[in-house]
Amino acid sequence: MRYLPHTEADIRRLLGAVGAPSLDALFSSIPEPLRLSRPLELPPAADERALLGELSALAEKNLRVPPERVFLGAGAYPHHVPVAVDQLLLRSEFYTAYTPYQPELAQGTLQAIFEFQTFVCLLTGLPVANASMYDGATACAEAALLALRLRRGRKKIVVSRALHPAWRATMRTYLAATGSEIVEVPYDGRTGRTDGAALAAAADARTALVLVGSPNYFGVVEDVREAAAAARQAGALLAVGVAEALSLGLLAPPGELGADLAVGEFGSFGGAVSFGGPGVGFFAAREEHLRQIPGRLCGETVDAEGRRAYVLTLATREQHIRRASATSNICTNHALGALAATIHLGLLGKSGLRSLALLNYRRARYARQRIGRARFSGPVFNEFVIEADAAVAARARAAGFVAGLPLGRDYPELSGALLTCVTELHEKTAIDALAKVL
Amino acid sequence: MKPFPDTSPGASGLALREGLLFGRGSPGRRGTDLPAAGVPEAEPAAELPAELLRAEIDGLPELSEPEVVRHFVRLSQWNYAIDSGPYPLGSCTMKYNPKSAEAAARLPGFAAAHPLLPEEDCQGALALGFALERALCEITGLAAATLQPAAGAHGELCGMLMVRAYHVARGNPRKKVLVPDSAHGTNPATATLAGYQAVEIASGPDGVVTPAAIAGALDEDVAALMLTNPNTLGIFERNVREIATLLHEKGALLYNDGANLNALAGVARPGDMGVDVMHINLHKTFGTPHGGGGPGSGPVAVALPLVPFLPVPTIRRAGDGFALDFDRPQSIGRLRTFWGNFGMWVRAYALLREWGPDGLRRAAQLAVLNANYLRQLLSPAYHLPYSAPTLHEVVFSDKLQKAHGVSALDVAKRLIDHGFHPPTIYFPLVVSGALMLEPTETESPETVEALAAALLAIAAEAAEDPAALHAAPTRTLVRRVDEVRAARKPVLRWHPKPR
């Protein structure tokens, strides 16, 4: 086994040094009845070539529809990952490093985290951001937990029903033991936007957090200012959930529209969709919430000789110091995804970010007009809902397209609708062909 | 003794200066080429009010691809990594990350597979998930598994919410969770998040939890015990079965923190010890990379009584293939946006397939052999607070060095000068000045010997020249950093210059 350096002679030598008669004897502290007396029933070892053959065959089964003909988003947005991003991610010094608890040996990771935090701040318009969360759903759940801590005594979370259904469901799971109440606010059946009046009515003196997605699950750009006013009126915090962070290259940042928190998914930068994981969650907040933020934070300081240096900081919030009273139980986060996003954003830069966002917007706008059948009238970024029942979706699939995600499971009233996503991966010819089939 | 023995890999090198990405470059320069839209160039301002739009973002870099690549290569060169040298961090299981696994995760059919593909179009991904679940069940001796949790702590939350759901289904969620004093901080933090009061249990004099301590704390309000086995001292909790019986008699459950599964895989199974639920860190035992802090993957395996509470969706057999099952009325619900850190499933599965059952068992054996060898080599110079047999990791203390005013931190920082990553220090909390070492199975005997030689040289230096240790590290890009300043006046981002 090529990962195991020990020859039989090595093993004999080391056993002699430690005074053990056999490898089995090293486990004598495990009572005999608790030890396994048979080999595990696992497939026999495969050599490297056999392994890659086996896994390639499995992977092929996921390519029945080529990605450029799959019009799916709904929280996982397929984008071109520049080759430079992946080659840099493959630098061993990044991907085989541990969490940078020893700053003298980890300045590379630490500076990259500091840059990630800065990108999140610049894109969201909020002053502080953490070093990443697992994904958008768990970031939303952490936002709710933070609001319950900051608005002690308030137990109500008001959330738009147009927020990603899995994000709402994850929040319910996380809050199961908190005794809080999650109130869902309907969306406007015409525009696809959150019903502003209903939101204002639901947000009251018992409300800790108001949470809306923008662009929301239907791809529709919300008027965050309306939600901000409702939250402010109620004395609650406002969080904006962003599933497609590329939209922040075009749309006004949540922090400038009155959000106290911006949370969501940054995986559109530098991340492959990879069957839904790992992505990279982000969490941005206002300065006054700094000491309540979950997860790791990287800060700038100096070393013993006065040189600029970076270090994980404010750790007294975290589980390894504060244990039962920590702000979150998170330890391992999605650092490598954060690095991928940082590299991709570095490559895009000022003009590239805006151009890529515009490209997505324009392709999606074209597709929406070309396909017709729009279910909602609200303005969208790069995905939209169309009227298309199972028969239509099946027709598209028969023609070699995945036309979108059927919405009936999460929204019974939209059982005849598809959520369709268009990014820079989808050329005009593919859009035209899909429109023709539909 | 020379301060740096010839076996120490540390030598001088050339590290290049590199500033932050921001505010750099030249207007209009960029590191990506984009295709023409090929469609009408609609302007967002035509349908969105100006207040909901933004212009280009001040401060974003304006750099070409070569400049950006050079930036990140320079940063990478400031890091230590498992591919540069051993990483003996106790309880972190920093083993070699197979390159074949990286290639496997990048296969287009895996990397580009959308999670919401129709089930018939993603059978390869579902089949791999199902096979990995079955393998983890066989390795842990438990009935079913979920691959959803993103990391160990997420797995703990998943497991403890299942414990809660189990008790709720029996009419009472209960109030307390027992956590030994040697546990990771995530255990009490998770207990709190799951709505329980964490009650600390003192380890016995030989480093393990005693049935008497559990019996003394156990009542009808206890929902579960969270036990790490082997524990963070690298010692097997030999009373585990008796403790499980005590818990079960009171209707409580046994949660096993699987952070240290690397000592047991193929040798013994938690499910055979009375464990009801556990998480497994794929980024420890199954060699997926730590990525500078993540992503990991923290599958949870459970005994039969907890199966109804698994998070949705589960992967089930459907005819000749597989399907996602959302229809599970007793489930704790959703844990995240999609189905798990699939990229990590692929890597872990790849290593499992390369190991086979014999390689897996051999890995555990060699991990334990290496830890015992390291213990043997270091025992003359470092204080060993617990003499119980060592499994995959060994914990020393700085007691002998303290006599010269040298702390565990000094030892750790000096080890950096020798070219090694330090061990875990000041954990577990039950050992004052702990130095916790886990070499893992992928280090050769020669490497273990070189690491030991460095630590022995440091012990000698502690007696002869303690000031040199206080000043360490001296050969790194930066010296010890001012953590107090970082926390007192936090600077957590770069700011654009005001116009």
Interface residues (C-beta under 8 A of the other chain):
Chain A: M1 Y3 L4 P5 H6 D10 I11 R13 L14 L15 A17 V18 A20 L23 L26 F27 S28 S29 I30 P31 P33 L34 R35 L36 P39 L40 E41 L42 P43 P44 A45 A46 D47 E48 L51 L52 E54 L55 S56 A57 L58 A59 E60 K61 N62 L63 R64 V65 P67 V70 L72 A74 G75 A76 P78 P82 A84 D86 Q87 L88 L90 R91 S92 E93 F94 Y95 T96 A97 Y98 T99 P100 Q102 P103 E104 L105 A106 Q107 G108 T109 Q111 A112 I113 F114 E115 Q117 T118 C121 L122 L123 P127 V128 A129 A131 S132 Y134 D135 G136 A137 T138 L145 H164 A166 W167 A169 T170 R172 T173 Y174 A176 A177 T178 V221 D223 V224 R225 G249 L250 L251 A252 P253 E256 L257 E265 A272 V273 S274 F275 G276 G277 P278 G279 V280 L290 R296 L297 C298 G299 E300 T301 V302 D303 A304 E305 R307 A309 Y310 V311 T313 L314 T316 E318 Q319 H320 I321 R322 R323 A324 S325 A326 S328 N329 I330 C331 T332 N333 H334 A335 L336 G337 L339 T342 I343 L345 G346 L347 L348 G349 K350 S351 G352 L353 R354 S355 L356 L358 L359 Y361 R362 R363 R365 Y366 P379 R397 V402 L405 R409 E424 E427 K428 I431
Chain B: E18 L20 L21 F22 G25 P27 G28 R29 R30 G31 T32 L34 P35 A37 G38 V39 P40 E41 A42 P44 E47 L48 E51 L52 L53 R54 A55 E56 I57 D58 G59 L60 P61 E62 L63 E65 V68 V69 H71 F72 V73 R74 L75 S76 Q77 W78 N79 Y80 A81 I82 D83 S84 Y87 L89 C92 M94 K95 Y96 N97 P98 S100 E102 A103 A104 A105 R106 L107 P108 G109 F110 A111 A112 A113 H114 P115 L116 L117 P118 E120 D121 C122 Q123 G124 A125 A127 L128 A135 E138 I139 A150 A151 G152 A153 H154 E156 L157 L161 R164 A165 P173 H184 G185 T186 P188 A189 T190 A191 T192 L193 A194 G195 Y196 Q197 A198 I235 F236 R238 V240 R241 L264 G266 V267 A268 R269 D272 M273 H283 G287 P289 H290 G291 G292 G293 G294 P295 G296 S297 P311 F326 I332 G333 R334 L335 R336 T337 F338 W339 G340 N341 F342 G343 M344 V346 Y349 A350 L352 R353 E354 W355 G356 P357 D358 G359 L360 R361 R362 A363 Q365 L366 V368 L369 N370 N372 Y373 R375 Q376 A388 P389 L391 A412 K413 I416 H421 P422 F427 E441 T442 E443 S444 P445 T447 P473 T476 L477 V478 R479 R480 V481 D482 E483 R485 A486 A487 P490 V491 L492 R493 W494 P496
